[in-house]
Amino acid sequence: MIISTLEKKYRGFTLVELLVTIAIVATLAAISVSAILVFRKSADKTVAISNMKQIHTANISYASDHSSRYVSPEETVEGLTVSWWENPEFVSQLKSVEATYEAGGTTNVDLPITLMDPAVASEREIGFDKLAGSYAYNTEGMSAPEGGGAKRGYTLSLVDDPGRTAAFITADFSALGVVNHATAGNISYRHDEKAIVVFYDGHASTITKAKVSGAQGGATGAFWDANPNDN
């Protein structure tokens, strides 16, 4: 009787019990990994939205210093043509110190990697450390100054429906920081197959490719052109 009790007390797992335990552990591990991936994607989207709002806030600040005109897609600085994302006056709005741009190359216009889209930064693809590697500026309908030259940014008064007109949208470095109706193919739908867009009123949301190319996405649609009648 004593031997029987000891045998029961110290009896090991049967093969079936071991296999069931392994299956349960594997299932729990798979669920955990899946949950982590979902959380990471959600966190990346949240950070990207926050960053894009910050970029547009910088654009608003830039406009307040430039006769209510938002940053131009390109600007001449020190005799060189620079894009909005390397314009020192715009970049200064995103930094705690003044940014500069000197003939022969950029100086002090680098921004922290935390300002980029985490989904881009983690891949370390070309341009991942530049704003243009994550986001593009909507240039649809922007006009050139009298006498020609690069397009100018909208003025505050020319944005008829700021809640529907895109200011910045997710893209990769192939867009080189700008996108419009004709180059919408450069938009990146990397957040659950959706792009992130921040509108001129400052709110941000995700958007599908179908909506971008839909009724509002035409060359004179509100999504692209802030004021198709006058700019």
N, C-alpha and C positions, 0 to 999 in steps of 0.2 A: 504493500500500500504506500509506503514511504517512497519507494523507488518510482512508482507510478506518478506520484505527486511531483517529484523532482523532474521527471521527464516532461511533464506538462509545463512546469515552470520555466524550464530552460530550452524548450523546443524552439528551433529557428524558424524563419519564414519559409513557407513553401514556395515553389517556383511561381505558382499563380499569384500568390500574395506579393511577391517581389515585382513581378511584371505589372501588376495593378498599381503598385506604389510608384514605379518608374513612369508609368503612363500619366498618373496624376501630377507628378512633379513636372513632367515635360509639358503638360497642358497648362499648368500654372505659369511656367516659364514663358510659354508662347504668348499667353494672355498679357503677362507683364511687359514683354518686349513690344507687343502691339500697342499697349497703353502708353508706353514711353514714346513710341514713334508718333502717336496721335498728339500727345502732349507737346512734343518738340515742334511738330508742324504748326500747332496752334500758337505756340510761343513765338515761332519765327514770324508768323503772320501779324501777331500783335506788335512785335518790335518794328516790323516794316511799316505798319500803319503809323505808329508813333513817329518814326523817322521821317516819313513823308509829310506828316503834319508839321513837323519841325522845319522841314525844307520850305514848305509853303509859307510858314510864319516868317522865315527869313526873307522870302520873296515880298511879303507884305511890308516888312521893315525896309527892304531895299526900295520899294515904291515910295514909301514915305519920305525917303531921302532924295528921290529923283522925280520930282514933280508928278507924283502919283502914277508913274510908269513902272511896270514890273520889269524885271531883268530881261535884257535882250538875249535871244539865242546865241548871238555872237557880238562881241564888242572889241574895239581897237584899244589896246593897252600897250603903252610904250612902243607904239609903231607895229605891234603884232596883233593878229586877230585871235581872240581867245573865246572859247565857248562859255556858256553861262556857268557851268560847273567848275570852271577854273578862273572865273572873273573874280579878282581879288576883293572888290567891293561887296560882291554877293557872298563870297566865302567868309568874309569878315563877320557877316551876320550869323554865321554858324560856329564861329570860333570865339574864344575868350580873348584872343589877341588879334591885332590887325594883320591881315594877309597882304602880301605884296606879289607883284608879278613884274619881272625884269626882262629886258631884251636878252635873248639868248636862252631863255628857259624859265621854268616856273620856280618860284622861291616862296616857301612858307604858304602854300595853298593846300597842303596835304591835310586830310581830315581823318579823324579816328575811324578805325574799321567798324566800330560799333554803330556808326551812322549809315552803314551800308545794309542792304538786305541780307539778313543772316543766311538765307537759302543760297545766296550767291557767294558770300564770304566763305562759307564752309566748303564750297566746291573748288575754290582757289583757281578759277578760270581766268582768262585774260581780262584785265581791267577790274578785277574783283575789289581792288582797294581804291577805286575811283567812284565818284557819284554816278558817272555815266555807265558804270558797270552794273548798276542796280536800277536806276530810274531814268526816265526820259521826260522831257519837257514838251508839252503840246504846243506846236507852232502853227497850227492851222489858222489861216486868216490873218496872221500878223503881217503888217505891211513894212516895206522899206521906207526910209526917210526920203524926202524930196532930193532928187539928184542921184538916187540909187544907193546901193550899199546893203549891208546885212539887215535882216528883218528886225523890227523893234518889238519889244514886249507890249502887251496890251496896257491901256491905262485903266484905272479903276472904273471910270465912267463908261467905258466901252464894253464892259462885261455885263450883258443884258440879264443873263440868268445864271449867276454864279453858283447856284446849287446844282446846275446840270452841266456846266462846262468844265471839262477836265483841265487841270493845271499840270499835274505830274502823274505818271503811270509807270508801273514796273516794266523794265526792259533789260536787255543785256548789252554788253559793250558794242555789239554790232550796230546798234542804233546811234552810237556816239552821242548819246545824251538828248537827242531830239526825235520826235515822232509826230506824224500828222495823218490825215486821212489816207494819203497815198502810200505811206510807209507803215501802216498799222500792223503789217506782218511782223514787224520787229518787236511788238509788244510781247512780253513774257507772261504766260498764264501758269506760273509755277507754284501757286498756292492753292492746292486742291483743284487744279485746272482752272483757276480764276486769276485774273490780274487784280492788282490793288491800285486804286485811283484816288487821288485827293483832288477835290473840286475847288473852284475859286472861292467858295464861301468857307473853306477850311475843313469841311467834313470829308471823311474818307470811307471807302467801302470796297468790297470785292465786286468784280464784274466779269461776266462770261464773255467769251469770244462772240457768241451769237448776239449779245446786246450791243457790243462795240460795233459790229457790222450791221446792226439793225436800223430801224427808222431814224434813230437819233444819231447814228454813226456816219451819216452821209457827209459829204464835203461841207455842206452848209447846215448840218444838223447841230443842235444845241450842244451835243457832247463835245464836238470838235471846235466849232467856230463860235466864239463868244458873241460876235456881232457881224453876221454875214453882210450886212448892209453898209457898214461904215467902220473902217479901221485905218 
